[in-house]
């Protein structure tokens, strides 16, 4: 029967592995789940980046039995927002957030990517998920199923193929799904910084004319930076020698945490915004960066992908339990309806924030500072923002509530 065929996931990063675990939890071992990605050959992970995992997505990882395997997660206990130019002697704080969505539950944790990827892989192996260190070469979708051909020559008959293969998704291109969006002519510089004093779990977002400069706490006396500059300036800064880079870093970071030092080589990633015109095609569903890429100004990129995972897993599992083929069109349409509006709304919100804060306009600076000050003085509005940032607003899938499928 088509409903007993495999489900193939192309992409073995956060979204692909989390989705495989969600399918295994909800569908059991009767429906084989295959994850195909050449990167699975690289163990352990060497990804130097860190990511903010919001409360809803932490609940997802708890429900999947992954969170207790993640070492070195750092709770974000509070957050401050400043707005200034690079030359200003002081950086007045316009907005502060306490970091709890519920008593004792921080709204986000910082996690080093390599720790989370390794935990996901270990859990997937323990659950008997078929991990293949190869790519999906091509596929042939039909009304009754999809034939997936892997780069190593193996062929899998599946009911559903999931594209979790990133912003340059080959499966999205193969399906003829167009994207709409634009380039920001900005890059995000990512680097880990050691500092003399303890951050006490505080995250800081400095809005500078070139873009946001986010200081995100890691375990120990370390922080992860996401530092936005124009493409040209980012290329110049990342090419500097150690001493010159330190000077540029200190101008922006300051010395409120004592002496600072870059602990790894800074890397720049181009920033843009795009959303796929459709999140589904025949027997195909897009999740994560394959479906959408947004500006990191609100720290929601990965978390949006995990919301895709929770929604797709729920609609597929619900369908399978009713004896419905999980890859048929009406099942995938339900997933698309659930996720596309939220994605568009978040994308437009981050684009507006980037426009509002990444500029030299004195007028816009005055307007945004008044707005930040008003929010800071309105606790109910703050609570709404924290709930939104934590991924707990709107129609929340079961996994994001911490409930098993």
C-alpha positions, 0 to 999 in steps of 0.5 A: 500500500502507498501509505506503507511506503517510505518517507524520504527527507533530503537534508540532514541538518536541524529541520531534516533530522527533527522531522525524521524523529517526529515521523518516527514518534508519530508513525512508529517503525512500520513506515520507514524514514530515510534521511539523505545528506552527504554531510552526514558523513562528517561526524562529529559536526564542526559547525562553529555557529550558535543558534537561539532556540526559542521556548516552543522549539525547545519544547519540541526537542524535549518531546522528541527526546533530544533536549536532555542530550544537548550539552552546554545550552545557555538560557537567555535570562534577559535582553536589552535593546539599544539604539545609537550611532557608532560614534556615540559615547553612550548607548541608552537602553530603550527596551528591556525584556525579562526572559521567561514565558512561564515561571522558570521557563526562559523564552530562549536558549543559546545552543552551539550548532555542533552540539545540537546536530550531534544530539539529533544524529545520535537520537536518530540512530538510536531510533533506527532512522535510516541515515544515508550519507548521500544526496537525492539525485532526482525523483519522479512524482506520480499520483500514487507515489514518488520514486526517489533516486539517490546519488549512490544509485539506490532507488526508494519508493516513497509516499512523500519526499521532503525538501529540507536541503537549504536555501539553494534547494535542488528539489525546489528547483527540480519541482519548478517552484519559484521564489520571490524576495530580494537581496539586502546587500548586507552580510551577517558576520558571525564570530564567538567572543570570549570576555573577562566578565560574566554576561549573566545570561543577558542578550544585547541587541545594539541597533547601529546604522549599518544594522543590528549587532547582537551579543548572545550569551553562551556558556562560560564567559563567551558570547556569540555575535551576529553582526550586520554590515553592508556586503562590502564592509563585511568583506573588508572586516572579515579580511582584517588581521587579528589586531585590526579585527579586534579594533573593529570589534571593540568599537561595537562590543565595548568594554562592559564585559571587560577585555574581549577576544575573538575565539574563532575566525569571523565568517560573513554570510549574505543576507536576503529575504525570500519565500517559495511561491508554494510550500508543496508540489506533487508528493513534495513538501518544503521545510526550513530554508528550502521554503523561506529565508528571512533576516536574522534581526529577530533571530527567528530563521531556524525557529521558523523551520522547526515550526514547519517541522512541527506542522508537517509532522502533525498533518502527516501523522494525523492523516496516516492514523486515519488511513490516508496516504500522507503524501496526497495533495489535500494533506500537503495543502493543509500543511501549506495553509498552516505555515505559509501565512505565518511565514509571510507575516514574519518575513514582512515584519523582519524586513520592516524592522531591518528597514527601520533600524538599518539606516542613518535617518535622524527622523526614523531614529527618533520615531523608533526610539519613541516606539521602543520607549512606549513598549518598554512602559507597557508590560502587557505589550511586552508579554505579547512580544515575548510570547510571539518571540517564543513561538507560542502565539497563534495556532501552535502545533502539538510538538511546540507545546511539548506534547507528543504526537 
